[in-house]
Amino acid sequence: MTDKKADEAIGRAKEAAGALTDDKDLKNEGKADQASASVKDKVENAVDKVKDKLTGR
């Protein structure tokens, strides 16, 4: 499991735990973790595209 996949899974777990316990802060923290994972994925994809352009792939 990659770091971004782990972050996404942790975020989902936190969000679910927050929903079950009615803890809005924990739920929001889970959403933030998931958003962070999404950003990491998009940045990694952009870096790969730039590398491909520079190397001529």
Secondary structure, 3 states (H helix, E strand, C coil): CCHHHHHHHHHHHHHHHHHHHCCHHHHHHHHHHHHHHHHHHHHHHHHHHHHHHHHCC
